Amino acid sequence: MKERVLIIEDEIAMVRLLELELTFEGYEIAVASDGLTGADKALNESFDFILLDLNLPGINGIEVCRRVRAVKETPIIMLTARDMVSDRVRGLDTGADDYVPKPFAIEELLARMRSMQRRLQSKKTEDMLSAKDLTLSVASHHVTRSGLDIELSQREFELLRCLLANKNRLMHREALLNLVWGYSYEGETNVVDVYIRYLRIKVDTGFQEKLIHTVRGSGYILRD
């Protein structure tokens, strides 16, 4: 699926240039020529990037950025006049991810978009842990298997997170106890086994392929 870019810009020549170059690079383009229309599109449609001019009819780019950032994390690159440092600062403070001063080389804009894409992918990779059809999002505290939601307690979540972060690696009971319950834990020593049983019921029961395995006398391993 093509990545979608929303261009919010009122300069016709600039819009045509961006449309031509970005379409050639494989992006799908949508255009808004004023702030109100741009904000409406950004809030009600899905985009991978927003290229946002600061000086727009209706409402300016700062206000558009503020409205979008209040509800969405869509990457925003501001297109600014080279000498308007204060506007660039306001834009970044409002939530823009980057800016490109006009006039600019299209190669620089494309390079900034690729760089932002790499950062976002890296962040997403850090957030998402997975094995086979099991996924865990650290940020949203969301766990699924084969698309089905799995409800976990905080302790179960942390235990699964630890196993996923060390998948295909033997995790000794003592290590899991220290990582999940803390070094100062003074409760029952079999608590790891108890919670592994809870996890198996929620993660493995009903699925032909089991992910959590016992290594007798040592601990547990989540196999991918």
Secondary structure, DSSP 8 states (H G I E B T S, - for coil): ---EEEEE---HHHHHHHHHHHHHTT-EEEEESSHHHHHHHHHHS--SEEEEESS-SSS-HHHHHHHHHTT----EEEEEETT-HHHHHHHHHHT-SEEEEES--HHHHHHHHHHHHHHHHHHHHHHEEEETTEEEETTTTEEEETTEE----HHHHHHHHHHHHTTTS-EEHHHHIIIII-TT--S-TTHHHHHHHHHHHHHTTT-SS--EEEETTTEEEE--
